[in-house]
Amino acid sequence: MKISGDALDRARRVELIIFDVDGVLTDGGIYHGANGELFKTFHCRDGFGITLAHSCGIKTAIITGRKSVMTANRAAELKISAVMQGQMNKRDAYKKLKAQFGLDDAQICYVADDVIDLPVFVQAGFRAAVGDAAAEVIERAHFVANNFGGHGAVREVTEFILKAKGFWQGIIERYTSPEFDDKGLTALNQ
């Protein structure tokens, strides 16, 4: 894990987390079925990290170069705030998200794995990389997860942000309370 000296301060300002998909929310593998259908795998801990972020008022978005029904389905299931697929020019998509949410760069975290993400990655106030990201991404990151893309890296990033913003202890207290009620968290097994 790599954490830059100012990572906590940067993470405290985050109001929107933007994810790439292939190699970040998935392991980067693209699986084709016998009839040409496409499959992707997503990690449940990553989904739960996103759910926890939402429960603390943090918005989420996706910018991905590919178009995929599985990505749309997963994003809907997790109630991701904005999904921008087929975005080979991620810079334009990033600009639209900033305007949509009324945020500046300092309030945005971008989670990346490869050089195609760099045009947006270098603009974000808090830059997070998955553990198996390209060297060029890792060297520009404020936070690098131990886990690889699609294997819990997103959970590490969301947990770091929630701890930096002072939400984590309240989350743990909520789950360890004898009065715990999970009705507000619809994605416990995401």
Legacy VTK file of the C-alpha trace (Angstrom):
# vtk DataFile Version 3.0
C-alpha trace
ASCII
DATASET POLYDATA
POINTS 190 float
0.000 0.000 0.000
1.217 3.484 -0.837
-0.170 6.519 0.959
1.247 9.957 0.147
1.848 12.463 2.933
-1.196 14.570 2.080
-3.545 11.677 1.225
-5.670 12.049 4.378
-6.222 15.766 3.776
-7.134 15.102 0.162
-9.487 12.242 1.085
-11.310 14.445 3.635
-12.483 16.726 0.819
-13.959 13.952 -1.355
-17.658 14.315 -2.213
-17.636 12.187 -5.395
-15.747 8.985 -6.183
-15.390 8.154 -9.875
-14.473 4.620 -10.906
-13.126 3.153 -14.084
-14.664 -0.297 -14.621
-12.386 -2.842 -16.337
-9.421 -3.418 -14.048
-10.921 -1.364 -11.178
-14.436 -2.622 -10.428
-13.595 -5.863 -12.252
-10.413 -7.909 -12.513
-10.019 -6.733 -16.100
-11.012 -10.084 -17.561
-13.686 -10.165 -20.230
-15.375 -13.524 -20.531
-17.302 -14.592 -23.626
-19.995 -17.249 -23.508
-20.717 -19.783 -26.242
-23.371 -17.497 -27.740
-21.164 -14.405 -27.705
-22.491 -12.985 -24.470
-20.047 -11.003 -22.369
-19.436 -11.618 -18.661
-17.608 -9.605 -16.009
-17.006 -10.346 -12.356
-17.507 -7.789 -9.591
-16.413 -8.143 -5.967
-19.065 -7.973 -3.229
-16.760 -6.092 -0.815
-16.265 -3.388 -3.434
-20.030 -3.099 -3.755
-20.468 -2.896 -0.016
-17.795 -0.180 0.174
-19.767 1.824 -2.379
-22.960 1.257 -0.368
-21.221 2.494 2.793
-19.976 5.590 0.962
-23.530 6.319 -0.195
-24.820 5.892 3.373
-22.448 8.717 4.389
-23.595 11.045 1.594
-20.721 10.475 -0.820
-21.787 10.276 -4.465
-20.305 7.818 -6.955
-19.917 7.694 -10.724
-18.468 5.534 -13.461
-16.484 6.608 -16.506
-15.602 3.719 -18.788
-14.463 3.372 -22.369
-16.495 0.211 -22.960
-20.253 -0.238 -23.153
-21.625 -3.177 -21.214
-25.039 -4.308 -20.034
-23.346 -5.918 -17.016
-21.835 -2.567 -16.027
-25.211 -0.845 -16.356
-26.873 -3.576 -14.288
-24.216 -3.472 -11.563
-24.329 0.328 -11.416
-28.120 0.279 -11.070
-27.929 -2.393 -8.371
-25.462 -0.258 -6.394
-27.363 2.972 -7.080
-24.295 4.626 -8.580
-25.194 8.272 -9.145
-23.955 8.653 -12.742
-22.804 6.143 -15.349
-20.918 7.256 -18.452
-20.142 4.327 -20.755
-18.425 4.365 -24.153
-16.288 7.319 -23.097
-12.969 7.006 -24.884
-12.408 10.701 -24.152
-12.668 10.482 -20.391
-11.707 14.138 -19.980
-15.030 15.308 -21.467
-16.980 12.880 -19.278
-15.124 14.123 -16.198
-15.931 17.728 -17.069
-19.641 16.845 -17.400
-19.642 15.098 -14.014
-17.990 18.086 -12.343
-20.717 20.337 -13.739
-23.525 17.866 -12.931
-22.514 17.657 -9.262
-21.251 21.248 -8.934
-17.846 20.150 -7.662
-14.250 21.187 -8.191
-11.288 18.863 -8.671
-10.368 18.897 -4.965
-13.721 17.246 -4.112
-13.280 14.347 -6.528
-11.548 11.000 -6.141
-10.735 9.058 -9.280
-9.897 5.348 -9.012
-7.779 4.100 -11.910
-5.720 1.221 -13.202
-4.248 2.127 -16.589
-2.817 4.918 -18.740
-6.136 5.570 -20.521
-7.289 7.038 -17.179
-4.372 9.479 -16.850
-6.012 12.529 -18.526
-8.685 12.491 -15.797
-6.586 10.959 -13.037
-4.138 13.865 -12.937
-7.031 16.349 -12.550
-8.661 14.694 -9.542
-7.920 16.050 -6.081
-7.546 12.559 -4.626
-6.021 9.960 -6.929
-6.371 6.285 -5.985
-4.941 3.289 -7.832
-5.652 -0.413 -7.589
-2.731 -2.592 -6.491
-2.026 -3.921 -9.984
-2.296 -0.563 -11.766
0.169 0.503 -14.433
3.383 2.006 -13.060
2.500 5.398 -14.554
-0.751 5.437 -12.574
0.866 4.252 -9.342
3.549 6.930 -9.456
0.867 9.660 -9.719
-1.443 8.205 -7.049
-1.988 9.571 -3.556
-3.237 6.150 -2.437
-2.476 2.705 -3.857
-4.546 -0.226 -2.606
-2.972 -3.520 -1.618
-5.695 -5.426 -3.455
-5.937 -5.703 -7.203
-8.789 -4.423 -9.343
-11.925 -6.525 -8.938
-10.509 -8.074 -5.754
-11.389 -5.548 -3.052
-9.289 -2.525 -4.081
-12.358 -0.290 -4.352
-13.348 -1.283 -0.810
-9.894 -0.213 0.408
-10.274 3.163 -1.294
-13.784 3.802 0.037
-12.787 2.713 3.534
-9.762 5.055 3.487
-12.005 7.964 2.460
-14.638 7.122 5.083
-11.951 6.951 7.790
-10.403 10.239 6.639
-13.809 11.936 6.766
-14.494 10.575 10.274
-17.350 8.238 9.303
-15.747 4.843 9.917
-16.162 4.635 13.697
-19.861 5.439 13.370
-20.242 2.696 10.763
-18.581 0.141 13.056
-20.702 1.286 16.015
-23.836 0.915 13.880
-22.928 -2.675 12.979
-21.892 -3.695 16.483
-24.847 -2.109 18.256
-27.361 -4.489 19.836
-30.042 -2.327 18.185
-28.517 -2.748 14.706
-31.149 -2.366 12.000
-30.051 -2.880 8.395
-33.261 -1.638 6.746
-31.466 1.412 5.342
-28.723 -0.653 3.754
-30.242 -2.564 0.862
-26.946 -3.819 -0.500
-25.522 -5.748 2.447
-24.462 -8.584 0.164
-23.401 -6.504 -2.807
LINES 1 191
190 0 1 2 3 4 5 6 7 8 9 10 11 12 13 14 15 16 17 18 19 20 21 22 23 24 25 26 27 28 29 30 31 32 33 34 35 36 37 38 39 40 41 42 43 44 45 46 47 48 49 50 51 52 53 54 55 56 57 58 59 60 61 62 63 64 65 66 67 68 69 70 71 72 73 74 75 76 77 78 79 80 81 82 83 84 85 86 87 88 89 90 91 92 93 94 95 96 97 98 99 100 101 102 103 104 105 106 107 108 109 110 111 112 113 114 115 116 117 118 119 120 121 122 123 124 125 126 127 128 129 130 131 132 133 134 135 136 137 138 139 140 141 142 143 144 145 146 147 148 149 150 151 152 153 154 155 156 157 158 159 160 161 162 163 164 165 166 167 168 169 170 171 172 173 174 175 176 177 178 179 180 181 182 183 184 185 186 187 188 189
